[in-house]
Amino acid sequence: MHKDDSRDDAVIPVPEAPNLYLVLLRFRFPPINIIQEAPNTSTYIPPHADSLLLFADIVKGYGNNDWRYDFVKVSLFRKFDREYPKSLYYSKEYEVPLSSVLIPVLRRKDSRLELYLSTRYPHVLSAIMDRGSIILNKLYRVEGLFHQEKLWIRKRDDIAKLALISTELLNIKRVTSGISARSGGYRAIDLSVKVPIEYLSTELAFFASVSDYGKLVEELNTLKRSGIGKKRDMGFGDLVSWEVYRVQFNGYEIRVLDPMILLYKEHDIFRIITLRNLPAIIVNILRRKSRLLPVNMKAILSRTRPPYWIREKLCLMPFSEFLLRS
């Protein structure tokens, strides 16, 4: 009896992400997204694309009015009326927006594109661009790419600056002149950021499961005007242009699945790489459906929806790795 094993649907425990696109972003200088580990020492973390798109939705709604006061107030009291961008699908089972973190473009030549996945042992996802579409070709391991560069950026001391300039702007009593903008925590340049050199690429990309293409275009055009990430006043995250490609797959050996995990077949073993923050419970769900072996599982206190800086629950970090055996 002949068994048709050209497709391995039985071992794939989750559905494909619908209407998948790859968005390429070209920057004048890449965006900065950091977490503070110690005083004056911060580390770069890849920003989630859905956070950027949701920010664009919010900013667009204000038109020419200043949005910063309301944005800070909502962040302070943590009363978020929006958690999903208008352009994206979201996973109904896991309640996460179906988009990835920003992924560095390692090489781009003619119609070939290589994306850098910062797994424990880095991998490259190669693809071929063809008439508005992009075909995911193969995944392979690379050696010796990881390296960190240090950047010096300004601290945000806007309140102190306002107090120095004018007391009329703030309802502050007994403002003294003891604050010096040239000393201590108020120095103009005093924060060291360690950034993987691959993320200093001026081209970054993300996968997105798009429910409304027109809204996606509006959000990307808004980000061209507003910039992306932190320290935009210093030129970080200045978006120059963007391109959108419909994702196609080369056979059934490689897939992007709900809730944004990359599945790649190597012989009779499937490799899983997470592409965004995911609820930690997904590990138990995959174990119940298949034989799952963690290779490099990283967790963090964060959220599975914007804003990610809130330490709400334990999440599986982007670029965690598993093996899935049929």
Contacts in CASP RR format, 6 or more apart in sequence:
PFRMAT RR
TARGET T0000
AUTHOR 0000-0000-0000
METHOD contacts of the structure
MODEL  1
MHKDDSRDDAVIPVPEAPNLYLVLLRFRFPPINIIQEAPNTSTYIPPHAD
SLLLFADIVKGYGNNDWRYDFVKVSLFRKFDREYPKSLYYSKEYEVPLSS
VLIPVLRRKDSRLELYLSTRYPHVLSAIMDRGSIILNKLYRVEGLFHQEK
LWIRKRDDIAKLALISTELLNIKRVTSGISARSGGYRAIDLSVKVPIEYL
STELAFFASVSDYGKLVEELNTLKRSGIGKKRDMGFGDLVSWEVYRVQFN
GYEIRVLDPMILLYKEHDIFRIITLRNLPAIIVNILRRKSRLLPVNMKAI
LSRTRPPYWIREKLCLMPFSEFLLRS
6 252 0 8 1.000
7 252 0 8 1.000
8 252 0 8 1.000
8 265 0 8 1.000
8 270 0 8 1.000
8 326 0 8 1.000
10 326 0 8 1.000
11 270 0 8 1.000
11 290 0 8 1.000
11 324 0 8 1.000
11 325 0 8 1.000
11 326 0 8 1.000
12 255 0 8 1.000
12 257 0 8 1.000
12 263 0 8 1.000
12 270 0 8 1.000
13 285 0 8 1.000
13 286 0 8 1.000
13 289 0 8 1.000
13 290 0 8 1.000
13 324 0 8 1.000
14 257 0 8 1.000
14 258 0 8 1.000
14 259 0 8 1.000
14 261 0 8 1.000
15 257 0 8 1.000
15 258 0 8 1.000
16 255 0 8 1.000
16 256 0 8 1.000
16 257 0 8 1.000
16 258 0 8 1.000
17 89 0 8 1.000
17 98 0 8 1.000
17 207 0 8 1.000
17 209 0 8 1.000
17 256 0 8 1.000
17 257 0 8 1.000
17 258 0 8 1.000
17 259 0 8 1.000
17 260 0 8 1.000
18 89 0 8 1.000
18 98 0 8 1.000
18 209 0 8 1.000
18 258 0 8 1.000
19 89 0 8 1.000
19 209 0 8 1.000
19 210 0 8 1.000
19 211 0 8 1.000
20 207 0 8 1.000
20 208 0 8 1.000
20 209 0 8 1.000
20 210 0 8 1.000
20 246 0 8 1.000
20 247 0 8 1.000
20 256 0 8 1.000
21 207 0 8 1.000
21 208 0 8 1.000
21 209 0 8 1.000
21 210 0 8 1.000
21 216 0 8 1.000
21 244 0 8 1.000
21 245 0 8 1.000
21 246 0 8 1.000
21 247 0 8 1.000
22 127 0 8 1.000
22 134 0 8 1.000
22 205 0 8 1.000
22 206 0 8 1.000
22 207 0 8 1.000
22 208 0 8 1.000
22 244 0 8 1.000
22 245 0 8 1.000
22 247 0 8 1.000
23 49 0 8 1.000
23 205 0 8 1.000
23 206 0 8 1.000
23 207 0 8 1.000
23 208 0 8 1.000
23 216 0 8 1.000
23 220 0 8 1.000
23 242 0 8 1.000
23 243 0 8 1.000
23 244 0 8 1.000
23 245 0 8 1.000
24 105 0 8 1.000
24 203 0 8 1.000
24 204 0 8 1.000
24 205 0 8 1.000
24 242 0 8 1.000
24 243 0 8 1.000
24 244 0 8 1.000
24 245 0 8 1.000
25 102 0 8 1.000
25 203 0 8 1.000
25 204 0 8 1.000
25 205 0 8 1.000
25 206 0 8 1.000
25 228 0 8 1.000
25 239 0 8 1.000
25 241 0 8 1.000
25 242 0 8 1.000
26 202 0 8 1.000
26 203 0 8 1.000
26 239 0 8 1.000
26 240 0 8 1.000
26 241 0 8 1.000
26 242 0 8 1.000
26 243 0 8 1.000
27 202 0 8 1.000
27 203 0 8 1.000
27 204 0 8 1.000
27 228 0 8 1.000
27 237 0 8 1.000
27 238 0 8 1.000
27 239 0 8 1.000
27 240 0 8 1.000
28 202 0 8 1.000
28 235 0 8 1.000
28 237 0 8 1.000
28 238 0 8 1.000
28 240 0 8 1.000
29 202 0 8 1.000
29 235 0 8 1.000
29 236 0 8 1.000
29 237 0 8 1.000
29 238 0 8 1.000
30 199 0 8 1.000
30 200 0 8 1.000
30 201 0 8 1.000
30 202 0 8 1.000
30 204 0 8 1.000
30 236 0 8 1.000
30 237 0 8 1.000
31 47 0 8 1.000
31 102 0 8 1.000
31 204 0 8 1.000
31 227 0 8 1.000
31 228 0 8 1.000
31 229 0 8 1.000
31 230 0 8 1.000
31 236 0 8 1.000
31 237 0 8 1.000
32 44 0 8 1.000
32 151 0 8 1.000
32 153 0 8 1.000
32 193 0 8 1.000
32 195 0 8 1.000
32 229 0 8 1.000
32 230 0 8 1.000
32 231 0 8 1.000
32 236 0 8 1.000
32 237 0 8 1.000
33 44 0 8 1.000
33 45 0 8 1.000
33 46 0 8 1.000
33 47 0 8 1.000
33 229 0 8 1.000
33 230 0 8 1.000
34 42 0 8 1.000
34 43 0 8 1.000
34 44 0 8 1.000
34 45 0 8 1.000
34 193 0 8 1.000
34 230 0 8 1.000
35 42 0 8 1.000
35 43 0 8 1.000
35 45 0 8 1.000
36 42 0 8 1.000
37 43 0 8 1.000
40 190 0 8 1.000
40 191 0 8 1.000
40 192 0 8 1.000
41 192 0 8 1.000
41 194 0 8 1.000
42 191 0 8 1.000
42 192 0 8 1.000
42 193 0 8 1.000
42 194 0 8 1.000
43 193 0 8 1.000
43 194 0 8 1.000
44 193 0 8 1.000
44 194 0 8 1.000
44 195 0 8 1.000
44 196 0 8 1.000
44 199 0 8 1.000
46 101 0 8 1.000
46 102 0 8 1.000
46 103 0 8 1.000
46 118 0 8 1.000
46 199 0 8 1.000
46 318 0 8 1.000
47 101 0 8 1.000
47 102 0 8 1.000
47 228 0 8 1.000
47 229 0 8 1.000
48 97 0 8 1.000
48 99 0 8 1.000
48 100 0 8 1.000
48 101 0 8 1.000
48 102 0 8 1.000
48 276 0 8 1.000
48 277 0 8 1.000
48 306 0 8 1.000
48 308 0 8 1.000
49 99 0 8 1.000
49 100 0 8 1.000
49 101 0 8 1.000
49 102 0 8 1.000
49 206 0 8 1.000
49 207 0 8 1.000
49 208 0 8 1.000
50 84 0 8 1.000
50 85 0 8 1.000
50 88 0 8 1.000
50 97 0 8 1.000
50 99 0 8 1.000
50 305 0 8 1.000
50 306 0 8 1.000
51 306 0 8 1.000
51 307 0 8 1.000
51 308 0 8 1.000
52 219 0 8 1.000
52 223 0 8 1.000
52 228 0 8 1.000
52 229 0 8 1.000
53 85 0 8 1.000
53 87 0 8 1.000
53 88 0 8 1.000
53 99 0 8 1.000
53 208 0 8 1.000
53 216 0 8 1.000
53 219 0 8 1.000
53 223 0 8 1.000
54 82 0 8 1.000
54 83 0 8 1.000
54 84 0 8 1.000
54 85 0 8 1.000
54 306 0 8 1.000
55 223 0 8 1.000
55 226 0 8 1.000
55 306 0 8 1.000
56 85 0 8 1.000
56 218 0 8 1.000
56 219 0 8 1.000
56 220 0 8 1.000
56 222 0 8 1.000
56 223 0 8 1.000
56 226 0 8 1.000
57 82 0 8 1.000
57 85 0 8 1.000
57 86 0 8 1.000
57 215 0 8 1.000
57 219 0 8 1.000
57 222 0 8 1.000
58 67 0 8 1.000
58 71 0 8 1.000
58 82 0 8 1.000
59 67 0 8 1.000
59 222 0 8 1.000
59 226 0 8 1.000
60 218 0 8 1.000
60 219 0 8 1.000
60 222 0 8 1.000
61 67 0 8 1.000
62 70 0 8 1.000
74 80 0 8 1.000
74 81 0 8 1.000
75 307 0 8 1.000
78 310 0 8 1.000
80 306 0 8 1.000
80 307 0 8 1.000
83 97 0 8 1.000
83 305 0 8 1.000
83 306 0 8 1.000
84 90 0 8 1.000
84 97 0 8 1.000
84 305 0 8 1.000
85 97 0 8 1.000
85 99 0 8 1.000
85 215 0 8 1.000
85 219 0 8 1.000
86 212 0 8 1.000
86 215 0 8 1.000
86 219 0 8 1.000
87 208 0 8 1.000
87 210 0 8 1.000
87 211 0 8 1.000
87 212 0 8 1.000
87 213 0 8 1.000
87 214 0 8 1.000
87 215 0 8 1.000
87 216 0 8 1.000
87 218 0 8 1.000
87 219 0 8 1.000
88 97 0 8 1.000
88 98 0 8 1.000
88 99 0 8 1.000
88 208 0 8 1.000
88 209 0 8 1.000
88 210 0 8 1.000
88 211 0 8 1.000
88 216 0 8 1.000
89 97 0 8 1.000
89 98 0 8 1.000
89 209 0 8 1.000
89 210 0 8 1.000
89 211 0 8 1.000
90 96 0 8 1.000
90 97 0 8 1.000
90 98 0 8 1.000
91 97 0 8 1.000
91 98 0 8 1.000
91 258 0 8 1.000
91 259 0 8 1.000
91 260 0 8 1.000
93 258 0 8 1.000
93 259 0 8 1.000
94 258 0 8 1.000
94 259 0 8 1.000
94 278 0 8 1.000
94 279 0 8 1.000
94 282 0 8 1.000
94 304 0 8 1.000
95 279 0 8 1.000
95 304 0 8 1.000
95 305 0 8 1.000
96 259 0 8 1.000
96 260 0 8 1.000
96 276 0 8 1.000
96 277 0 8 1.000
96 278 0 8 1.000
96 279 0 8 1.000
96 304 0 8 1.000
96 305 0 8 1.000
97 305 0 8 1.000
97 306 0 8 1.000
98 208 0 8 1.000
98 209 0 8 1.000
98 258 0 8 1.000
98 259 0 8 1.000
98 260 0 8 1.000
99 206 0 8 1.000
99 207 0 8 1.000
99 208 0 8 1.000
99 209 0 8 1.000
99 260 0 8 1.000
99 276 0 8 1.000
100 206 0 8 1.000
100 207 0 8 1.000
100 208 0 8 1.000
100 260 0 8 1.000
100 275 0 8 1.000
100 276 0 8 1.000
100 318 0 8 1.000
101 206 0 8 1.000
101 275 0 8 1.000
101 276 0 8 1.000
101 318 0 8 1.000
102 204 0 8 1.000
102 205 0 8 1.000
102 206 0 8 1.000
103 115 0 8 1.000
103 116 0 8 1.000
103 117 0 8 1.000
103 125 0 8 1.000
103 204 0 8 1.000
103 205 0 8 1.000
103 206 0 8 1.000
103 207 0 8 1.000
103 275 0 8 1.000
104 115 0 8 1.000
104 116 0 8 1.000
104 198 0 8 1.000
104 199 0 8 1.000
104 201 0 8 1.000
104 203 0 8 1.000
104 204 0 8 1.000
104 205 0 8 1.000
105 113 0 8 1.000
105 114 0 8 1.000
105 115 0 8 1.000
105 116 0 8 1.000
105 201 0 8 1.000
105 203 0 8 1.000
105 204 0 8 1.000
105 205 0 8 1.000
106 114 0 8 1.000
106 115 0 8 1.000
106 116 0 8 1.000
106 124 0 8 1.000
106 145 0 8 1.000
106 198 0 8 1.000
106 201 0 8 1.000
107 113 0 8 1.000
107 114 0 8 1.000
108 114 0 8 1.000
108 203 0 8 1.000
111 128 0 8 1.000
111 129 0 8 1.000
111 130 0 8 1.000
112 126 0 8 1.000
112 127 0 8 1.000
112 128 0 8 1.000
112 129 0 8 1.000
113 126 0 8 1.000
113 127 0 8 1.000
113 128 0 8 1.000
113 129 0 8 1.000
113 134 0 8 1.000
113 205 0 8 1.000
114 124 0 8 1.000
114 125 0 8 1.000
114 126 0 8 1.000
114 127 0 8 1.000
115 124 0 8 1.000
115 125 0 8 1.000
115 126 0 8 1.000
115 127 0 8 1.000
115 205 0 8 1.000
116 122 0 8 1.000
116 124 0 8 1.000
116 145 0 8 1.000
116 198 0 8 1.000
116 201 0 8 1.000
117 123 0 8 1.000
117 124 0 8 1.000
117 125 0 8 1.000
117 139 0 8 1.000
117 262 0 8 1.000
117 273 0 8 1.000
117 319 0 8 1.000
118 146 0 8 1.000
118 196 0 8 1.000
118 198 0 8 1.000
118 319 0 8 1.000
119 273 0 8 1.000
119 296 0 8 1.000
119 319 0 8 1.000
119 321 0 8 1.000
120 295 0 8 1.000
120 296 0 8 1.000
120 321 0 8 1.000
121 141 0 8 1.000
122 141 0 8 1.000
122 142 0 8 1.000
122 143 0 8 1.000
122 144 0 8 1.000
122 145 0 8 1.000
122 146 0 8 1.000
123 139 0 8 1.000
123 140 0 8 1.000
123 141 0 8 1.000
123 142 0 8 1.000
123 273 0 8 1.000
124 139 0 8 1.000
124 140 0 8 1.000
124 141 0 8 1.000
124 142 0 8 1.000
125 136 0 8 1.000
125 138 0 8 1.000
125 139 0 8 1.000
125 262 0 8 1.000
126 137 0 8 1.000
126 138 0 8 1.000
126 139 0 8 1.000
126 140 0 8 1.000
127 134 0 8 1.000
127 135 0 8 1.000
127 136 0 8 1.000
127 137 0 8 1.000
128 134 0 8 1.000
128 135 0 8 1.000
128 137 0 8 1.000
129 135 0 8 1.000
129 245 0 8 1.000
132 245 0 8 1.000
132 246 0 8 1.000
133 245 0 8 1.000
133 246 0 8 1.000
133 247 0 8 1.000
133 248 0 8 1.000
134 245 0 8 1.000
134 246 0 8 1.000
134 247 0 8 1.000
134 248 0 8 1.000
135 248 0 8 1.000
135 249 0 8 1.000
135 250 0 8 1.000
136 247 0 8 1.000
136 248 0 8 1.000
136 249 0 8 1.000
136 250 0 8 1.000
136 254 0 8 1.000
136 256 0 8 1.000
137 250 0 8 1.000
137 254 0 8 1.000
138 250 0 8 1.000
138 253 0 8 1.000
138 254 0 8 1.000
139 254 0 8 1.000
139 262 0 8 1.000
139 264 0 8 1.000
139 271 0 8 1.000
145 198 0 8 1.000
146 196 0 8 1.000
146 197 0 8 1.000
146 198 0 8 1.000
147 196 0 8 1.000
147 197 0 8 1.000
148 194 0 8 1.000
148 195 0 8 1.000
148 196 0 8 1.000
148 197 0 8 1.000
149 194 0 8 1.000
149 195 0 8 1.000
149 197 0 8 1.000
149 200 0 8 1.000
150 192 0 8 1.000
150 193 0 8 1.000
150 194 0 8 1.000
150 195 0 8 1.000
151 192 0 8 1.000
151 193 0 8 1.000
151 195 0 8 1.000
152 189 0 8 1.000
152 190 0 8 1.000
152 191 0 8 1.000
152 192 0 8 1.000
152 193 0 8 1.000
153 189 0 8 1.000
153 191 0 8 1.000
153 193 0 8 1.000
153 231 0 8 1.000
153 234 0 8 1.000
153 236 0 8 1.000
154 188 0 8 1.000
154 189 0 8 1.000
154 190 0 8 1.000
154 191 0 8 1.000
154 231 0 8 1.000
154 234 0 8 1.000
155 185 0 8 1.000
155 186 0 8 1.000
155 187 0 8 1.000
155 190 0 8 1.000
155 191 0 8 1.000
157 181 0 8 1.000
157 185 0 8 1.000
157 186 0 8 1.000
159 170 0 8 1.000
160 179 0 8 1.000
160 181 0 8 1.000
160 186 0 8 1.000
161 181 0 8 1.000
162 169 0 8 1.000
162 170 0 8 1.000
163 170 0 8 1.000
163 172 0 8 1.000
163 175 0 8 1.000
163 179 0 8 1.000
164 179 0 8 1.000
164 181 0 8 1.000
167 175 0 8 1.000
179 186 0 8 1.000
180 186 0 8 1.000
181 187 0 8 1.000
181 188 0 8 1.000
182 188 0 8 1.000
184 190 0 8 1.000
207 247 0 8 1.000
207 256 0 8 1.000
207 260 0 8 1.000
207 275 0 8 1.000
208 216 0 8 1.000
209 258 0 8 1.000
209 260 0 8 1.000
210 216 0 8 1.000
213 244 0 8 1.000
216 244 0 8 1.000
217 244 0 8 1.000
220 239 0 8 1.000
220 242 0 8 1.000
220 244 0 8 1.000
223 239 0 8 1.000
223 242 0 8 1.000
224 239 0 8 1.000
224 240 0 8 1.000
224 241 0 8 1.000
224 242 0 8 1.000
226 232 0 8 1.000
227 237 0 8 1.000
227 238 0 8 1.000
227 239 0 8 1.000
228 237 0 8 1.000
228 239 0 8 1.000
229 236 0 8 1.000
229 237 0 8 1.000
230 236 0 8 1.000
232 238 0 8 1.000
247 256 0 8 1.000
249 255 0 8 1.000
252 265 0 8 1.000
253 264 0 8 1.000
253 265 0 8 1.000
254 262 0 8 1.000
254 263 0 8 1.000
254 264 0 8 1.000
254 265 0 8 1.000
255 262 0 8 1.000
255 263 0 8 1.000
255 264 0 8 1.000
256 262 0 8 1.000
256 263 0 8 1.000
256 275 0 8 1.000
257 263 0 8 1.000
259 276 0 8 1.000
259 278 0 8 1.000
259 282 0 8 1.000
260 274 0 8 1.000
260 275 0 8 1.000
260 276 0 8 1.000
260 278 0 8 1.000
261 272 0 8 1.000
261 273 0 8 1.000
261 274 0 8 1.000
261 275 0 8 1.000
261 278 0 8 1.000
262 272 0 8 1.000
262 273 0 8 1.000
262 274 0 8 1.000
262 275 0 8 1.000
263 270 0 8 1.000
263 271 0 8 1.000
263 272 0 8 1.000
263 324 0 8 1.000
264 270 0 8 1.000
264 271 0 8 1.000
264 273 0 8 1.000
265 271 0 8 1.000
268 325 0 8 1.000
268 326 0 8 1.000
269 323 0 8 1.000
269 324 0 8 1.000
269 325 0 8 1.000
270 323 0 8 1.000
270 324 0 8 1.000
270 325 0 8 1.000
270 326 0 8 1.000
271 321 0 8 1.000
271 322 0 8 1.000
271 323 0 8 1.000
271 324 0 8 1.000
272 286 0 8 1.000
272 321 0 8 1.000
272 322 0 8 1.000
272 323 0 8 1.000
272 324 0 8 1.000
273 319 0 8 1.000
273 320 0 8 1.000
273 321 0 8 1.000
274 316 0 8 1.000
274 317 0 8 1.000
274 318 0 8 1.000
274 319 0 8 1.000
274 320 0 8 1.000
274 321 0 8 1.000
275 318 0 8 1.000
275 319 0 8 1.000
276 318 0 8 1.000
277 300 0 8 1.000
277 302 0 8 1.000
277 303 0 8 1.000
277 304 0 8 1.000
277 308 0 8 1.000
277 315 0 8 1.000
277 316 0 8 1.000
277 317 0 8 1.000
277 318 0 8 1.000
278 304 0 8 1.000
278 315 0 8 1.000
278 316 0 8 1.000
279 304 0 8 1.000
279 313 0 8 1.000
279 315 0 8 1.000
279 316 0 8 1.000
280 299 0 8 1.000
280 313 0 8 1.000
280 314 0 8 1.000
280 315 0 8 1.000
280 316 0 8 1.000
282 316 0 8 1.000
283 292 0 8 1.000
283 294 0 8 1.000
283 297 0 8 1.000
283 316 0 8 1.000
283 322 0 8 1.000
286 292 0 8 1.000
286 322 0 8 1.000
286 324 0 8 1.000
290 324 0 8 1.000
290 325 0 8 1.000
290 326 0 8 1.000
291 324 0 8 1.000
291 325 0 8 1.000
291 326 0 8 1.000
292 322 0 8 1.000
292 323 0 8 1.000
292 324 0 8 1.000
293 322 0 8 1.000
293 323 0 8 1.000
293 324 0 8 1.000
293 325 0 8 1.000
294 320 0 8 1.000
294 321 0 8 1.000
294 322 0 8 1.000
295 321 0 8 1.000
295 322 0 8 1.000
295 323 0 8 1.000
296 320 0 8 1.000
296 321 0 8 1.000
297 316 0 8 1.000
297 320 0 8 1.000
297 321 0 8 1.000
297 322 0 8 1.000
298 316 0 8 1.000
298 317 0 8 1.000
298 319 0 8 1.000
298 320 0 8 1.000
299 314 0 8 1.000
299 315 0 8 1.000
299 316 0 8 1.000
299 317 0 8 1.000
300 314 0 8 1.000
300 315 0 8 1.000
300 317 0 8 1.000
301 311 0 8 1.000
301 312 0 8 1.000
301 313 0 8 1.000
301 314 0 8 1.000
301 315 0 8 1.000
302 308 0 8 1.000
302 309 0 8 1.000
302 310 0 8 1.000
302 311 0 8 1.000
302 312 0 8 1.000
302 313 0 8 1.000
302 315 0 8 1.000
303 310 0 8 1.000
303 312 0 8 1.000
303 313 0 8 1.000
303 315 0 8 1.000
304 313 0 8 1.000
304 315 0 8 1.000
END
